[in-house]
Amino acid sequence: MSGFDGLIGQGKAVDLLERMLSSQRVPHALIFQGPEGVGKSTAARMFAAALLCEEPSSPGCGGCSECTLVARNSHPDVITVRLLEKEKGPPGEFSKVITIEQIREVARLAGLAPRSGRRRVFVIDPADRMNSASQNALLKTLEEPPGDSVLLLVASRPHLLLPTVRSRCFGVAFSSLRTADLGAILEKQGIALEQARARAALSGGRPGVALEIDLETLYERREELIALLESLASDRRAIADLAAHAASLAGKDEPTLLDSLELLETLLRDAARAGGGDDRVLVHADLAPRLTRLGECLGPQRAAEIVTSVERLRGYLRFNTNRTLIAESLLAAVAGGPIP
């Protein structure tokens, strides 16, 4: 039995982590890096349990008291640093960055002896939400790590981490799965064939996303977005309602906009491919005729440039950029305006 059982499709990362455990040569700091929804956070929690497990022959056994406490998120020596919920504002709204005060607390706790286990494990998730001040505050701990502490940084965008931070951490890569492979895995787990294929494709090969997708809601939102793209690309008069469209796209909070931008990105990428005559690898294959027309209307090259812009705009959200302004600039580009 492996302490990483249930982690879907990350054999290379699991093999690397298991070799560290078996050799008992664990770096003082690791970055679990890769796309969102591929299991990085889950793997970090599993690795933390394995580091503290009472069964040396089977680290991460799942049955000892240490593993049980980690699984319940109540182990005193596993400290997770997350985005904090805002004191002011609607419930469930979180800050955009991990603060320097949080990182200073990590440094303080790292200097203390473990309370019950052999070591202390700090999980900073998402680590790419640390601003420059927070990352610089972390450097001293990375440069002079206490011998009984391990830091696990979880990052979907590791390029946002300072080079000085990245260079002091051991990188563990996680990746998306091929759509066909993920579809087969989902089918083995009891999901009907067509639904498994749809979930695999629409998730971009990310197991966590594939399992959580509400297909009915996603299809409804997809129809709204492709209709909006078609309208803006083919009828310049549609730009008159740009403000209303942008407000709808921006949604009520950052996660809503991020979900919409991700869906827009896949639609536009498909449009670029289909408009250029390649419809073999479309995520939204059932929309191929509409995507081809959209790609031809935008022009494959321009569609691809807007895709790149969407990727960039998603990153800007991490730096307090106005959501509606992002949505408006993107939709204006689809309507023929400058690409942001």
C-alpha positions as CSV (number, residue, x, y, z in Angstrom):
1,M,0.0,0.0,0.0
2,S,1.3,3.5,-0.9
3,G,0.6,6.6,1.1
4,F,-0.3,8.2,-2.2
5,D,-3.0,5.8,-3.1
6,G,-5.9,7.7,-4.7
7,L,-3.7,10.4,-6.3
8,I,-4.7,10.1,-9.9
9,G,-2.2,10.0,-12.8
10,Q,0.9,11.4,-11.0
11,G,3.1,8.4,-11.1
12,K,6.4,10.3,-11.7
13,A,5.8,12.7,-8.8
14,V,4.7,9.9,-6.5
15,D,7.8,7.8,-7.5
16,L,10.1,10.8,-6.7
17,L,8.4,11.4,-3.3
18,E,8.5,7.7,-2.3
19,R,12.2,7.5,-3.1
20,M,12.8,10.5,-0.9
21,L,10.9,8.8,1.9
22,S,12.6,5.5,1.5
23,S,16.1,7.0,1.4
24,Q,15.2,9.4,4.3
25,R,16.8,12.2,2.3
26,V,14.0,14.8,2.2
27,P,14.9,18.3,1.2
28,H,14.1,21.0,3.7
29,A,11.9,22.8,1.1
30,L,9.9,21.5,-1.9
31,I,7.7,23.2,-4.5
32,F,4.8,21.1,-5.7
33,Q,4.2,22.8,-9.0
34,G,1.8,22.2,-11.9
35,P,-1.6,23.2,-13.2
36,E,-4.6,23.7,-10.9
37,G,-6.7,20.7,-10.1
38,V,-4.0,18.0,-10.7
39,G,-3.6,16.9,-7.1
40,K,-0.7,19.1,-5.8
41,S,-2.5,20.1,-2.5
42,T,-3.7,16.5,-2.0
43,A,-0.1,15.3,-2.5
44,A,1.3,17.8,-0.1
45,R,-1.1,16.6,2.6
46,M,-0.2,13.0,1.8
47,F,3.5,13.8,1.9
48,A,3.1,15.6,5.3
49,A,1.4,12.5,6.7
50,A,4.1,10.2,5.3
51,L,6.8,12.4,6.9
52,L,5.2,12.0,10.3
53,C,3.9,8.5,10.0
54,E,4.7,6.0,12.8
55,E,5.1,3.1,10.3
56,P,8.6,3.5,8.8
57,S,8.1,0.5,6.5
58,S,4.9,2.0,5.1
59,P,5.1,5.8,5.4
60,G,1.7,7.4,5.0
61,C,0.0,4.2,6.3
62,G,-3.3,6.0,7.0
63,G,-3.9,4.1,10.2
64,C,-1.5,5.4,12.8
65,S,-2.4,8.3,15.1
66,E,-0.1,10.7,13.2
67,C,-1.7,9.9,9.8
68,T,-5.2,10.1,11.3
69,L,-4.5,13.6,12.8
70,V,-3.1,14.8,9.4
71,A,-6.2,13.5,7.6
72,R,-8.4,15.3,10.1
73,N,-6.4,18.6,9.6
74,S,-5.7,18.6,13.3
75,H,-2.1,17.6,13.6
76,P,-0.2,20.2,15.8
77,D,2.9,19.8,13.7
78,V,1.3,20.3,10.3
79,I,0.8,24.1,9.8
80,T,-1.0,25.1,6.6
81,V,-0.7,28.7,5.5
82,R,-3.7,29.8,3.3
83,L,-5.3,33.0,2.1
84,L,-7.1,34.6,5.0
85,E,-10.8,35.4,5.0
86,K,-11.4,39.1,5.0
87,E,-12.6,40.6,8.2
88,K,-14.7,43.1,6.3
89,G,-16.8,42.2,3.3
90,P,-19.1,39.4,2.4
91,P,-18.6,36.0,4.0
92,G,-16.4,33.7,2.1
93,E,-14.3,36.5,0.5
94,F,-10.6,36.0,0.9
95,S,-7.5,38.2,0.7
96,K,-5.6,38.1,-2.6
97,V,-2.2,37.5,-1.0
98,I,-0.5,35.6,1.8
99,T,0.7,38.3,4.1
100,I,4.2,39.0,5.5
101,E,2.7,38.5,9.0
102,Q,1.7,35.0,8.1
103,I,5.2,34.2,6.8
104,R,6.8,35.7,9.9
105,E,4.7,33.4,12.0
106,V,6.0,30.5,9.9
107,A,9.5,31.6,10.7
108,R,8.7,31.8,14.4
109,L,7.1,28.4,14.6
110,A,9.9,26.8,12.5
111,G,12.3,27.7,15.3
112,L,10.3,25.7,17.9
113,A,10.6,22.0,18.5
114,P,7.8,19.7,17.2
115,R,4.9,19.3,19.6
116,S,4.3,15.6,19.0
117,G,5.9,14.3,15.8
118,R,9.5,14.0,14.5
119,R,9.4,17.2,12.6
120,R,7.2,20.1,11.7
121,V,5.7,20.4,8.2
122,F,4.6,23.8,6.8
123,V,2.3,23.8,3.8
124,I,2.1,27.2,2.0
125,D,-0.9,26.9,-0.4
126,P,-1.1,28.8,-2.7
127,A,2.6,29.8,-2.4
128,D,2.3,31.8,-5.6
129,R,0.0,34.2,-3.8
130,M,2.9,35.5,-1.6
131,N,3.8,39.0,-2.6
132,S,7.5,40.1,-2.8
133,A,7.6,41.1,0.8
134,S,6.2,37.8,2.0
135,Q,8.6,35.9,-0.2
136,N,11.6,37.9,1.0
137,A,10.5,37.2,4.6
138,L,10.5,33.5,3.8
139,L,14.1,33.6,2.4
140,K,15.7,33.5,5.8
141,T,13.9,30.3,6.8
142,L,14.8,28.8,3.4
143,E,18.5,29.8,3.8
144,E,18.8,28.7,7.4
145,P,16.2,25.9,7.7
146,P,15.7,24.3,11.2
147,G,16.7,20.6,10.9
148,D,13.3,19.3,12.0
149,S,11.2,21.4,9.7
150,V,10.1,20.8,6.1
151,L,8.4,23.5,4.0
152,L,6.0,22.4,1.2
153,L,5.1,25.2,-1.3
154,V,2.2,24.5,-3.5
155,A,2.1,26.6,-6.7
156,S,0.1,26.6,-9.9
157,R,2.2,29.5,-11.2
158,P,5.7,29.0,-9.9
159,H,7.1,31.7,-12.2
160,L,5.5,34.2,-9.8
161,L,7.9,33.1,-7.1
162,L,11.2,34.9,-6.8
163,P,14.2,33.2,-8.4
164,T,15.8,33.3,-4.9
165,V,12.9,31.3,-3.5
166,R,12.7,28.8,-6.3
167,S,16.5,28.2,-6.2
168,R,16.2,27.1,-2.6
169,C,13.5,24.6,-3.1
170,F,13.4,21.2,-4.7
171,G,10.8,21.2,-7.5
172,V,8.3,18.3,-7.8
173,A,6.4,18.5,-11.1
174,F,2.7,17.6,-11.4
175,S,1.0,17.6,-14.8
176,S,-2.3,17.3,-16.6
177,L,-3.2,13.9,-18.0
178,R,-4.0,13.1,-21.6
179,T,-7.7,13.4,-22.1
180,A,-8.0,9.8,-23.3
181,D,-6.1,8.5,-20.3
182,L,-8.1,10.5,-17.8
183,G,-11.4,9.4,-19.5
184,A,-10.3,5.8,-19.1
185,I,-9.5,6.3,-15.4
186,L,-12.9,8.0,-14.8
187,E,-14.7,5.2,-16.6
188,K,-12.9,2.6,-14.4
189,Q,-14.2,4.5,-11.4
190,G,-17.8,3.9,-12.5
191,I,-18.5,7.1,-14.5
192,A,-20.4,6.4,-17.7
193,L,-18.3,6.4,-20.9
194,E,-19.7,9.6,-22.6
195,Q,-19.7,11.5,-19.3
196,A,-16.2,10.4,-18.5
197,R,-14.9,11.6,-21.9
198,A,-16.7,14.9,-21.5
199,R,-15.3,15.4,-18.0
200,A,-11.8,14.6,-19.1
201,A,-12.0,17.0,-22.1
202,L,-13.6,19.9,-20.3
203,S,-11.3,19.6,-17.4
204,G,-8.2,19.9,-19.6
205,G,-7.0,16.5,-18.2
206,R,-7.0,17.7,-14.6
207,P,-8.5,14.9,-12.3
208,G,-9.6,17.2,-9.5
209,V,-11.5,19.4,-11.9
210,A,-12.9,16.5,-13.8
211,L,-14.5,15.0,-10.7
212,E,-16.0,18.3,-9.5
213,I,-17.5,19.6,-12.8
214,D,-21.2,20.2,-12.8
215,L,-21.7,19.4,-16.4
216,E,-25.2,20.8,-16.7
217,T,-24.2,24.2,-15.3
218,L,-21.0,24.2,-17.3
219,Y,-22.9,23.5,-20.6
220,E,-25.3,26.4,-19.8
221,R,-22.4,28.8,-19.1
222,R,-20.6,27.6,-22.2
223,E,-23.6,28.4,-24.4
224,E,-23.8,31.9,-22.9
225,L,-20.1,32.5,-23.6
226,I,-19.9,31.2,-27.1
227,A,-23.0,33.1,-28.0
228,L,-21.4,36.2,-26.6
229,L,-18.2,35.6,-28.6
230,E,-20.1,35.0,-31.8
231,S,-22.1,38.2,-31.3
232,L,-19.0,40.4,-30.6
233,A,-16.9,38.9,-33.4
234,S,-19.6,39.1,-36.1
235,D,-21.6,42.2,-35.3
236,R,-19.6,45.3,-34.2
237,R,-22.9,46.8,-32.9
238,A,-22.8,44.3,-30.0
239,I,-20.0,46.4,-28.5
240,A,-22.7,48.9,-27.4
241,D,-23.6,46.5,-24.6
242,L,-20.0,45.9,-23.7
243,A,-20.3,47.2,-20.1
244,A,-23.2,44.9,-19.3
245,H,-21.5,41.9,-20.9
246,A,-18.3,42.7,-18.9
247,A,-20.2,42.9,-15.6
248,S,-21.8,39.6,-16.3
249,L,-18.5,38.0,-17.2
250,A,-16.7,39.5,-14.1
251,G,-19.3,37.9,-11.9
252,K,-19.6,38.4,-8.1
253,D,-16.1,37.4,-7.2
254,E,-12.7,36.4,-8.4
255,P,-13.3,32.6,-8.6
256,T,-16.4,33.2,-10.8
257,L,-14.3,35.3,-13.2
258,L,-11.5,32.8,-13.2
259,D,-13.9,30.0,-14.1
260,S,-15.3,32.1,-16.9
261,L,-11.9,33.1,-18.2
262,E,-10.8,29.4,-18.2
263,L,-13.8,28.4,-20.2
264,L,-13.3,31.4,-22.6
265,E,-9.7,30.4,-23.1
266,T,-10.6,26.8,-24.2
267,L,-13.3,28.1,-26.5
268,L,-11.0,30.6,-28.1
269,R,-8.2,28.1,-28.4
270,D,-10.6,25.7,-30.1
271,A,-11.7,28.5,-32.4
272,A,-8.1,29.3,-33.4
273,R,-7.5,25.6,-34.2
274,A,-10.8,25.1,-36.0
275,G,-10.5,28.3,-37.9
276,G,-7.1,27.2,-39.1
277,G,-8.5,23.9,-40.4
278,D,-7.5,21.7,-37.5
279,D,-10.5,20.3,-35.7
280,R,-9.0,17.0,-34.6
281,V,-8.1,18.0,-31.0
282,L,-11.0,20.3,-30.0
283,V,-12.0,20.3,-26.3
284,H,-15.5,21.4,-27.4
285,A,-15.7,19.0,-30.3
286,D,-19.5,19.1,-30.2
287,L,-19.4,22.8,-31.1
288,A,-17.0,22.3,-34.0
289,P,-19.1,24.1,-36.7
290,R,-19.7,27.1,-34.6
291,L,-16.0,27.2,-33.4
292,T,-14.9,27.0,-37.0
293,R,-17.0,30.0,-38.0
294,L,-15.8,31.9,-34.9
295,G,-12.2,31.2,-35.8
296,E,-12.7,32.3,-39.3
297,C,-14.4,35.5,-38.2
298,L,-11.7,36.4,-35.7
299,G,-8.9,35.0,-37.8
300,P,-6.9,32.0,-36.4
301,Q,-3.9,34.2,-35.5
302,R,-5.9,36.8,-33.7
303,A,-7.8,34.2,-31.8
304,A,-4.6,32.6,-30.7
305,E,-3.3,36.1,-29.6
306,I,-6.4,36.6,-27.5
307,V,-5.9,33.2,-25.9
308,T,-2.4,34.4,-24.8
309,S,-4.0,37.6,-23.5
310,V,-6.5,35.6,-21.4
311,E,-3.7,33.6,-19.8
312,R,-2.0,36.9,-19.0
313,L,-5.1,38.5,-17.6
314,R,-5.8,35.6,-15.3
315,G,-2.4,36.3,-13.7
316,Y,-3.3,39.9,-13.2
317,L,-6.2,39.0,-11.0
318,R,-3.6,38.1,-8.3
319,F,-2.5,41.7,-8.1
320,N,-5.8,43.4,-7.2
321,T,-6.7,44.3,-10.8
322,N,-10.3,45.4,-11.3
323,R,-12.3,42.3,-12.4
324,T,-14.7,44.3,-14.6
325,L,-11.8,46.1,-16.3
326,I,-10.2,42.8,-17.2
327,A,-13.5,41.4,-18.6
328,E,-14.2,44.6,-20.6
329,S,-10.7,44.7,-22.1
330,L,-10.9,41.1,-23.2
331,L,-14.4,41.4,-24.7
332,A,-13.4,44.5,-26.5
333,A,-10.5,42.6,-28.1
334,V,-13.0,40.0,-29.4
335,A,-15.0,42.8,-30.9
336,G,-11.9,44.1,-32.8
337,G,-10.3,46.4,-30.2
338,P,-6.7,46.2,-29.1
339,I,-5.6,43.0,-27.5
340,P,-4.7,43.7,-23.8
